[in-house]
Amino acid sequence: MTLLIVLLALLAAWILAFIGVPLVVWTLGAAALAATLWLAGSIGQTSFTIVAGVIAVLGLLLNILPLRRALLT
């Protein structure tokens, strides 16, 4: 089951890259993948919490343009 989820995630990432979607869609896709892996039982609660925190911090930092410009450039 986990292998199927990972292969579908890779296919989805390839499609997102091919059509050139904005960064916010990539962030939502990463969050959906983490939630799917957690709901399928492939990762535990602690792993999910850590991954969700990393996605949230990076999502806020990179998706808000003035914040990204102030902190990264």
Helices and strands as residue ranges (DSSP letters): H 2-19, H 23-39, H 45-63, H 65-72
